[in-house]
Amino acid sequence: MDINIREHIINNFKGDNYETLKRAINEAVKNNDEITLPGLGVFFELIWENADKEMKNDIIDIIRKRVNKGLEDQ
């Protein structure tokens, strides 16, 4: 059985409106549930593939600052 996680996640949210997507992301982050990490990874991949150079630099800056800050503030 060949499962394409990316395709499954994208199809699962296809047609959803802004609020539904926002709620799904907020809940995934808030619940700190490892099961949602692949879905967030797919969302991040979609962002990255469609981001211009400036947005990619901003994303890297955010990640770099947060990683350097550490996880103790969560």
DSSP file (Angstrom, degrees, kcal/mol; ACC not computed):
  #  RESIDUE AA STRUCTURE BP1 BP2  ACC     N-H-->O    O-->H-N    N-H-->O    O-->H-N    TCO  KAPPA ALPHA  PHI   PSI    X-CA   Y-CA   Z-CA
    1    1 A M              0   0    0      0, 0.0     2,-0.7     0, 0.0     0, 0.0   0.000 360.0 360.0 360.0 122.5    0.0    0.0    0.0
    2    2 A D        -     0   0    0      2,-0.0     2,-0.5     0, 0.0     0, 0.0  -0.863 360.0-170.7-102.1 113.2    1.5    3.3   -1.1
    3    3 A I        -     0   0    0     -2,-0.7     2,-0.9     4,-0.0     3,-0.1  -0.908  11.4-159.1-108.2 124.6    0.4    6.3    1.0
    4    4 A N     >  -     0   0    0     -2,-0.5     4,-2.5     1,-0.2     5,-0.2  -0.864   6.3-170.9-101.6 101.3    1.3    9.8   -0.1
    5    5 A I  H  > S+     0   0    0     -2,-0.9     4,-2.8     1,-0.2     5,-0.3   0.904  83.3  52.5 -61.6 -43.6    1.1   11.8    3.0
    6    6 A R  H  > S+     0   0    0      1,-0.2     4,-2.7     2,-0.2     5,-0.2   0.952 112.1  45.0 -57.0 -50.5    1.5   15.2    1.2
    7    7 A E  H  > S+     0   0    0      1,-0.2     4,-2.7     2,-0.2     5,-0.2   0.902 113.1  51.0 -62.1 -41.8   -1.4   14.4   -1.2
    8    8 A H  H  X S+     0   0    0     -4,-2.5     4,-2.0     2,-0.2    -1,-0.2   0.934 112.5  45.3 -61.9 -46.7   -3.6   13.1    1.6
    9    9 A I  H  X S+     0   0    0     -4,-2.8     4,-1.2     2,-0.2    -2,-0.2   0.930 114.1  48.2 -65.2 -45.4   -3.1   16.2    3.8
   10   10 A I  H >X S+     0   0    0     -4,-2.7     4,-1.0    -5,-0.3     3,-0.7   0.935 113.6  47.2 -61.2 -45.7   -3.6   18.6    0.9
   11   11 A N  H 3< S+     0   0    0     -4,-2.7    -1,-0.2     1,-0.2     3,-0.2   0.837 105.9  60.3 -64.5 -31.8   -6.8   16.7   -0.2
   12   12 A N  H 3< S+     0   0    0     -4,-2.0    -1,-0.2     1,-0.2    -2,-0.2   0.800 115.6  32.6 -65.2 -29.1   -8.0   16.7    3.4
   13   13 A F  H X< S+     0   0    0     -4,-1.2     3,-2.3    -3,-0.7    -1,-0.2   0.447  86.2 128.5-107.4  -3.0   -8.0   20.5    3.5
   14   14 A K  T 3< S+     0   0    0     -4,-1.0     3,-0.1     1,-0.3    -3,-0.0  -0.314  79.8  14.3 -57.7 130.4   -8.9   21.2   -0.2
   15   15 A G  T 3  S+     0   0    0      1,-0.3    -1,-0.3    -2,-0.0     2,-0.1   0.324  92.0 137.3  87.3  -7.9  -11.8   23.6   -0.4
   16   16 A D    <   -     0   0    0     -3,-2.3    -1,-0.3     1,-0.1     2,-0.1  -0.404  50.5-123.2 -71.1 149.6  -11.5   24.7    3.2
   17   17 A N     >  -     0   0    0     -3,-0.1     4,-2.2    -2,-0.1     5,-0.2  -0.251  30.0 -91.3 -86.4 177.9  -11.9   28.4    3.9
   18   18 A Y  H  > S+     0   0    0      1,-0.2     4,-2.7     2,-0.2     5,-0.2   0.910 123.4  49.6 -54.5 -50.2   -9.5   30.8    5.7
   19   19 A E  H  > S+     0   0    0      1,-0.2     4,-2.6     2,-0.2    -1,-0.2   0.875 109.7  51.0 -63.8 -38.6  -11.0   30.2    9.2
   20   20 A T  H  > S+     0   0    0      2,-0.2     4,-2.3     1,-0.2    -1,-0.2   0.925 113.1  45.2 -65.1 -44.6  -10.9   26.4    8.9
   21   21 A L  H  X S+     0   0    0     -4,-2.2     4,-2.3     2,-0.2    -2,-0.2   0.922 113.9  49.5 -63.8 -44.4   -7.3   26.4    7.9
   22   22 A K  H  X S+     0   0    0     -4,-2.7     4,-2.8    -5,-0.2    -2,-0.2   0.919 111.8  48.4 -61.5 -44.2   -6.4   29.0   10.6
   23   23 A R  H  X S+     0   0    0     -4,-2.6     4,-2.7     2,-0.2     5,-0.2   0.906 110.5  51.4 -63.5 -42.1   -8.2   27.0   13.3
   24   24 A A  H  X S+     0   0    0     -4,-2.3     4,-2.1     2,-0.2    -1,-0.2   0.914 113.5  44.4 -61.8 -43.2   -6.5   23.7   12.1
   25   25 A I  H  X S+     0   0    0     -4,-2.3     4,-2.3     2,-0.2     5,-0.2   0.940 114.0  49.1 -67.2 -47.5   -3.0   25.3   12.3
   26   26 A N  H  X S+     0   0    0     -4,-2.8     4,-2.8     1,-0.2    -2,-0.2   0.905 113.1  47.3 -59.5 -42.4   -3.7   27.0   15.7
   27   27 A E  H  X S+     0   0    0     -4,-2.7     4,-2.7     2,-0.2    -1,-0.2   0.899 110.6  52.0 -67.0 -40.5   -5.0   23.8   17.2
   28   28 A A  H  X>S+     0   0    0     -4,-2.1     5,-0.8    -5,-0.2     4,-0.6   0.911 115.8  40.8 -62.3 -42.0   -2.1   21.8   15.9
   29   29 A V  H ><5S+     0   0    0     -4,-2.3     3,-0.6     2,-0.2    -2,-0.2   0.920 116.2  49.4 -72.2 -44.4    0.4   24.3   17.4
   30   30 A K  H 3<5S+     0   0    0     -4,-2.8    -2,-0.2    -5,-0.2    -3,-0.2   0.899 109.6  50.6 -62.8 -42.5   -1.5   24.7   20.6
   31   31 A N  H 3<5S-     0   0    0     -4,-2.7    -1,-0.2    -5,-0.2    -2,-0.2   0.651  92.2-147.3 -74.4 -14.3   -1.9   21.0   21.3
   32   32 A N  T <<5 +     0   0    0     -3,-0.6     2,-0.5    -4,-0.6    -3,-0.1   0.869  37.1 165.3  51.0  40.4    1.8   20.4   20.8
   33   33 A D    > < -     0   0    0     -5,-0.8     3,-1.5     1,-0.1     4,-0.4  -0.793  39.0-149.1 -96.6 123.4    0.9   17.0   19.4
   34   34 A E  G >  S+     0   0    0     -2,-0.5     3,-1.0     1,-0.3    -1,-0.1   0.743  93.9  69.5 -62.4 -23.9    3.6   15.2   17.4
   35   35 A I  G 3  S+     0   0    0      1,-0.2     4,-0.4     2,-0.1    -1,-0.3   0.813  96.6  52.7 -65.0 -29.4    0.9   13.6   15.2
   36   36 A T  G <> S+     0   0    0     -3,-1.5     4,-2.3     1,-0.2    -1,-0.2   0.578  83.7  90.6 -84.0  -8.8    0.2   16.9   13.6
   37   37 A L  H <> S+     0   0    0     -3,-1.0     4,-2.5    -4,-0.4    -1,-0.2   0.886  82.8  53.1 -58.1 -42.3    3.8   17.6   12.7
   38   38 A P  H  > S+     0   0    0      0, 0.0     4,-2.1     0, 0.0    -1,-0.2   0.914 110.1  49.1 -60.1 -39.3    3.6   16.0    9.3
   39   39 A G  H  > S+     0   0    0     -4,-0.4     4,-2.3    -3,-0.2    -2,-0.2   0.919 111.7  47.5 -64.6 -43.4    0.6   18.1    8.4
   40   40 A L  H  X S+     0   0    0     -4,-2.3     4,-2.7     1,-0.2    -1,-0.2   0.863 109.6  55.3 -65.1 -34.4    2.4   21.3    9.5
   41   41 A G  H  X S+     0   0    0     -4,-2.5     4,-2.4    -5,-0.2    -2,-0.2   0.894 107.1  49.1 -63.9 -40.1    5.4   20.2    7.5
   42   42 A V  H  X S+     0   0    0     -4,-2.1     4,-2.2     2,-0.2    -2,-0.2   0.921 111.4  49.4 -65.3 -43.4    3.3   19.9    4.4
   43   43 A F  H  X S+     0   0    0     -4,-2.3     4,-2.2     1,-0.2    -2,-0.2   0.924 111.3  49.6 -60.3 -43.5    1.8   23.4    5.0
   44   44 A F  H  X S+     0   0    0     -4,-2.7     4,-3.1     1,-0.2    -2,-0.2   0.909 108.2  53.5 -62.0 -41.5    5.3   24.7    5.5
   45   45 A E  H  X S+     0   0    0     -4,-2.4     4,-2.6     1,-0.2    -1,-0.2   0.899 108.0  50.5 -59.9 -41.3    6.5   23.1    2.3
   46   46 A L  H  X S+     0   0    0     -4,-2.2     4,-1.1     2,-0.2    -1,-0.2   0.906 112.5  47.0 -63.0 -41.6    3.6   24.8    0.4
   47   47 A I  H >X S+     0   0    0     -4,-2.2     3,-0.7     2,-0.2     4,-0.7   0.955 113.1  48.4 -62.8 -49.8    4.6   28.1    1.9
   48   48 A W  H >< S+     0   0    0     -4,-3.1     3,-0.9     1,-0.3    -2,-0.2   0.899 108.9  52.5 -59.9 -43.9    8.3   27.6    1.1
   49   49 A E  H 3< S+     0   0    0     -4,-2.6    -1,-0.3     1,-0.2    -2,-0.2   0.764 117.6  38.6 -64.4 -24.8    7.6   26.6   -2.5
   50   50 A N  H << S+     0   0    0     -4,-1.1     2,-0.2    -3,-0.7    -1,-0.2   0.353  93.9 105.9-108.7   4.3    5.5   29.7   -3.1
   51   51 A A    <<  -     0   0    0     -3,-0.9     2,-0.1    -4,-0.7    -3,-0.0  -0.593  63.5-132.2 -86.9 144.7    7.6   32.2   -1.1
   52   52 A D     >  -     0   0    0     -2,-0.2     4,-2.4     1,-0.1     5,-0.2  -0.331  38.6 -90.6 -82.8 177.3    9.8   34.8   -2.7
   53   53 A K  H  > S+     0   0    0      1,-0.2     4,-2.3     2,-0.2     5,-0.2   0.880 126.0  51.5 -58.6 -41.5   13.4   35.4   -1.6
   54   54 A E  H  > S+     0   0    0      2,-0.2     4,-2.2     1,-0.2    -1,-0.2   0.914 110.6  47.4 -64.5 -43.5   12.4   38.1    1.0
   55   55 A M  H  > S+     0   0    0      2,-0.2     4,-2.6     1,-0.2    -1,-0.2   0.902 110.8  52.1 -65.8 -39.6    9.7   35.9    2.6
   56   56 A K  H  X S+     0   0    0     -4,-2.4     4,-2.6     1,-0.2    -2,-0.2   0.908 109.3  49.9 -61.9 -41.2   12.2   32.9    2.7
   57   57 A N  H  X S+     0   0    0     -4,-2.3     4,-2.4    -5,-0.2    -1,-0.2   0.906 111.0  49.6 -62.8 -41.2   14.7   35.1    4.4
   58   58 A D  H  X S+     0   0    0     -4,-2.2     4,-2.4     2,-0.2    -2,-0.2   0.913 111.1  49.3 -63.3 -42.7   12.1   36.3    6.9
   59   59 A I  H  X S+     0   0    0     -4,-2.6     4,-2.6     1,-0.2     5,-0.2   0.931 111.4  48.6 -62.5 -45.9   11.1   32.7    7.6
   60   60 A I  H  X S+     0   0    0     -4,-2.6     4,-3.1     1,-0.2    -1,-0.2   0.900 110.4  52.1 -62.1 -40.5   14.7   31.6    8.2
   61   61 A D  H  X S+     0   0    0     -4,-2.4     4,-2.7     2,-0.2     5,-0.2   0.930 110.5  47.9 -60.4 -45.9   15.2   34.6   10.5
   62   62 A I  H  X S+     0   0    0     -4,-2.4     4,-2.2     2,-0.2    -2,-0.2   0.939 115.3  44.7 -60.7 -47.5   12.2   33.6   12.6
   63   63 A I  H  X S+     0   0    0     -4,-2.6     4,-2.9     2,-0.2     5,-0.3   0.930 113.4  50.2 -63.3 -45.9   13.3   30.0   12.8
   64   64 A R  H  X S+     0   0    0     -4,-3.1     4,-2.4     1,-0.2    -2,-0.2   0.918 112.3  46.9 -60.4 -45.3   16.9   30.9   13.6
   65   65 A K  H  X S+     0   0    0     -4,-2.7     4,-1.5    -5,-0.2    -1,-0.2   0.904 114.9  46.4 -64.1 -41.2   15.9   33.3   16.4
   66   66 A R  H  X S+     0   0    0     -4,-2.2     4,-1.5    -5,-0.2    -2,-0.2   0.904 113.1  48.4 -70.2 -41.0   13.5   30.8   17.9
   67   67 A V  H  < S+     0   0    0     -4,-2.9    -2,-0.2     1,-0.2    -1,-0.2   0.913 112.2  49.4 -64.2 -42.0   16.0   27.9   17.7
   68   68 A N  H  < S+     0   0    0     -4,-2.4    -1,-0.2    -5,-0.3    -2,-0.2   0.801 107.9  54.8 -68.0 -27.8   18.7   30.1   19.3
   69   69 A K  H  < S-     0   0    0     -4,-1.5     3,-0.2    -5,-0.2    -1,-0.2   0.821 106.4-143.8 -72.7 -31.6   16.3   31.1   22.0
   70   70 A G     <  -     0   0    0     -4,-1.5     3,-0.4     1,-0.2    -1,-0.2  -0.236  22.1 -77.2  93.2 176.7   15.6   27.4   22.8
   71   71 A L  S >  S+     0   0    0      1,-0.2     3,-1.8     2,-0.1    -1,-0.2   0.475 100.7  95.1 -93.8  -4.2   12.6   25.5   23.9
   72   72 A E  T 3  S+     0   0    0      1,-0.3    -1,-0.2    -3,-0.2    -2,-0.1   0.704  79.2  59.7 -64.4 -18.9   12.6   26.6   27.6
   73   73 A D  T 3         0   0    0     -3,-0.4    -1,-0.3     1,-0.2    -2,-0.1   0.363 360.0 360.0 -92.0   6.4   10.2   29.5   26.9
   74   74 A Q    <         0   0    0     -3,-1.8    -1,-0.2     0, 0.0    -2,-0.1   0.502 360.0 360.0 -76.7 360.0    7.4   27.3   25.6
